[in-house]
Amino acid sequence: MQLLALDTATEACSAAVWVDGVVRERYELAPRRHAALILPMIEAVLAEVGLRPAQLDAIAFGRGPGAFTGVRIAAGIAQGIAFAADLPVVPVSALAALALGVGRETGCSRLAAALDARMGEIYWGTYAVGGDDAEPLGEERVCAPADATAPAGDDWFGAGGGWGVHAAVLSRQLPVRGWLERYPRAGDVARLAAVPRRRTGWMSPDLALPVYLRNEVVAKRVASSR
C-alpha cells in the first residue's frame, strides 16, 4: 500500500509518503508558512520514492483540531490531489498523530495530548498507543486546562504544546511521568491511515472535512470571510 500524508494543523508543516511500512517525510517548524511550503514538500517526498499521485492508494491529512487556517490548507490540498487522481481521502486526528509520535519516541503507551487552542483553552485527547496505532480513550474536545480529564491510571505521559503552556494546571489535573512539547507529523498521520481497521474511514474527497472542535469561533470566521 502507498499513501501520501500531510499535516499543517499546528506551527509545524510536514508531508510524508508511506510505502509498505516505510515512511519518507519532510518536516519543518514554520509558523504561517504552510501555504508556501506544503506543495514543495509533497513534490519532494513523491520524487524521493518515484511515485506519482495516480499510483497512490489514498491521501491522508491531519484533519485537526488545530489552527483554523492550517487545518483548512491540509483539507483543501488533500481534496484537490484526491479529486485529480481519483483517490479516497483519509482524515486523521492531529491529536492522535501527536500521541503516536510521542509514544514511539518515548516508549510510553498512555498518552495525554494537548495542543494550545489559545483563549486559555486546549485541544485535549487521551490515547492508548501501541505499534503504529493510537486508540482514543475518550472524546477529543476543547476545554480549559483545569477541565482536562483522563481515564483512571497513573502511567500517563504528556504530549504537545499545550503542556508547555499549561503544564502547572495540567499536571494537577493529571499527574504524568513527564511531557514533551511536540507537534503532529505527517509520517504519523500516514501510519494511522495505514492501520487496517481504519480502512472503513477512507472516504470520497467531498466528504473529508476539517475538525475544529471550537465550532462557535469557526462559524464567526466563516461568516466574516463571505
C-alpha positions as a printed Julia matrix, in Angstrom:
226×3 Matrix{Float64}:
   0.0    0.0    0.0
   1.14   3.53  -0.81
  -0.15   6.65   0.94
   0.6   10.36   0.78
   0.01  12.28   4.01
   0.2   15.93   5.0
  -0.27  17.94   8.17
  -0.49  21.7    8.66
  -2.71  21.82  11.75
  -0.15  23.47  14.03
   3.03  25.55  13.8
   4.66  22.55  12.1
   4.31  21.72   8.4
   5.02  18.26   7.01
   4.4   15.83   4.19
   5.16  12.11   4.08
   4.82   9.04   1.9
   4.09   5.62   3.41
   5.14   2.73   1.15
   4.54  -0.74   2.58
   5.51   0.34   6.08
   8.43   2.61   5.17
   7.95   6.35   5.73
   9.7    9.19   3.94
   8.98  12.63   5.39
   9.68  16.34   5.09
   9.09  18.37   8.25
   9.66  21.99   9.22
   8.6   24.13  12.16
   7.4   27.15  10.2
   4.51  29.2   11.59
   2.47  31.0    8.92
   4.48  29.47   6.04
   2.4   26.37   5.46
   0.86  27.54   2.19
   4.31  28.19   0.71
   5.95  25.0    1.99
   3.46  22.16   1.76
   3.3   21.68  -2.02
   7.11  21.61  -2.46
   7.27  19.13   0.42
   4.7   16.9   -1.27
   6.6   17.04  -4.55
   9.86  16.21  -2.77
   8.62  13.12  -0.93
   6.87  11.76  -4.01
  10.01  12.29  -6.09
  12.11  10.55  -3.43
  10.12   7.34  -3.8
   9.47   7.75  -7.52
   5.69   7.92  -7.32
   3.0    9.99  -8.97
  -0.31  10.74  -7.23
  -2.16   8.36  -9.56
   0.0    5.5   -8.24
  -1.11   6.04  -4.63
  -3.89   4.23  -2.8
  -5.12   7.21  -0.77
  -4.36  10.71   0.51
  -4.31  11.23   4.29
  -4.36  14.56   6.09
  -4.31  15.89   9.64
  -7.98  16.89   9.98
  -7.43  18.86  13.18
  -8.08  20.08  15.73
  -5.63  22.9   15.28
  -5.19  26.31  13.72
  -8.21  27.35  11.63
  -6.2   28.29   8.53
  -3.75  25.4    8.81
  -6.47  22.76   9.05
  -8.23  24.23   6.01
  -5.0   24.21   3.99
  -4.43  20.49   4.63
  -8.02  19.56   3.88
  -8.13  21.6    0.68
  -4.87  20.27  -0.72
  -5.72  16.67   0.17
  -9.1   17.01  -1.54
  -7.57  18.63  -4.62
  -4.97  15.9   -5.14
  -7.51  13.17  -4.42
 -10.08  14.55  -6.88
  -7.44  14.88  -9.61
  -6.08  11.35  -9.1
  -9.46   9.71  -8.3
  -8.34   8.59  -4.83
 -10.02   8.27  -1.44
  -9.12  10.62   1.41
  -8.3    9.62   4.98
  -8.91  12.3    7.65
  -6.73  11.59  10.7
  -6.87  13.28  14.1
  -3.94  15.63  14.68
  -4.11  14.78  18.38
  -3.88  11.05  17.65
  -0.91  11.63  15.34
   0.75  13.69  18.07
   0.17  10.93  20.62
   1.51   8.27  18.27
   4.7   10.23  17.61
   5.46  10.87  21.27
   4.55   7.31  22.18
   7.01   5.99  19.6
   9.7    8.4   20.81
   9.3    7.59  24.5
   8.0    4.04  24.52
   5.02   5.16  26.61
   1.65   3.59  25.91
  -0.79   6.01  27.6
  -0.57   9.49  26.14
  -2.4   12.68  27.08
  -2.19  15.01  24.07
  -2.74  18.75  24.45
  -2.43  21.47  21.84
  -2.7   25.13  22.75
  -6.08  26.37  21.5
  -5.49  29.98  22.62
  -8.05  31.95  24.66
  -7.0   29.99  27.75
  -8.07  26.63  26.29
  -6.51  23.44  24.94
  -7.41  20.78  22.41
  -7.34  17.62  24.52
  -7.36  13.87  23.88
  -6.14  10.7   25.61
  -4.86   7.61  23.78
  -3.54   4.1   24.15
  -0.55   3.79  21.81
   0.78   0.5   20.54
   2.76  -0.21  17.39
   1.61   2.22  14.71
  -1.83   2.81  16.21
  -3.29   5.27  18.72
  -6.66   4.28  20.12
  -8.71   7.12  21.68
  -9.62   6.57  25.31
 -12.19   9.34  25.38
 -13.72  12.07  23.26
 -11.45  14.73  21.81
 -12.53  18.17  22.97
 -11.62  21.78  23.54
 -11.62  22.8   27.19
  -9.93  24.85  29.87
  -6.8   23.11  31.21
  -8.5   22.86  34.6
 -11.27  20.79  32.99
  -8.99  18.21  31.34
  -9.82  14.66  32.38
  -8.46  11.17  31.65
  -9.37   7.57  32.43
  -8.13   6.25  35.77
  -4.48   5.22  35.9
  -1.1    6.54  36.95
   1.13   5.84  33.96
   0.38   8.83  31.73
   2.83  10.82  29.6
   2.03  14.26  28.21
   2.4   15.24  24.55
   2.14  18.57  22.79
   2.5   22.31  23.11
  -0.49  22.57  25.41
   1.67  21.03  28.12
   4.32  23.67  27.53
   1.82  26.48  28.03
  -0.3   24.96  30.8
   2.0   22.43  32.48
   1.24  23.51  36.05
  -2.53  23.21  35.72
  -2.48  20.07  33.58
  -0.1   18.31  35.96
  -2.53  18.94  38.8
  -5.36  17.53  36.73
  -3.38  14.53  35.51
  -0.07  13.56  37.13
   2.3   12.42  34.37
   5.7   10.74  34.21
   6.83  13.64  32.02
   5.85  15.52  28.91
   7.34  16.55  25.57
   6.45  19.65  23.59
   6.0   18.13  20.14
   3.78  18.68  17.11
   1.81  16.3   14.87
   3.8   14.96  11.92
   2.64  13.73   8.53
   4.58  10.49   8.99
   2.35   9.61  11.91
  -0.76  10.7   10.01
   0.3    8.19   7.34
   0.94   5.43   9.89
  -2.5    5.88  11.38
  -4.18   6.0    7.97
  -2.49   2.72   7.03
  -3.8    0.76  10.04
  -6.04  -1.96   8.52
  -9.03  -1.28  10.79
  -9.08   2.35   9.64
  -9.84   1.39   6.05
 -13.51   1.89   6.89
 -12.66   5.57   7.41
 -11.39   6.08   3.86
 -13.87   8.29   2.04
 -14.68  10.3   -1.04
 -12.79  13.63  -1.12
 -16.01  15.67  -0.93
 -16.81  14.06   2.43
 -13.43  14.75   4.03
 -13.92  17.76   6.28
 -11.72  19.52   8.84
 -12.45  19.1   12.55
 -12.17  22.32  14.55
 -13.91  21.41  17.86
 -14.36  25.12  18.64
 -17.38  25.48  16.41
 -18.65  28.87  17.55
 -15.35  30.57  16.65
 -15.23  28.78  13.31
 -18.76  29.91  12.46
 -17.79  33.54  13.04
 -14.66  33.23  10.87
 -16.53  31.57   8.04
 -19.25  34.21   8.17
 -16.7   37.05   8.12
 -14.97  35.58   5.06
 -18.13  35.6    2.92
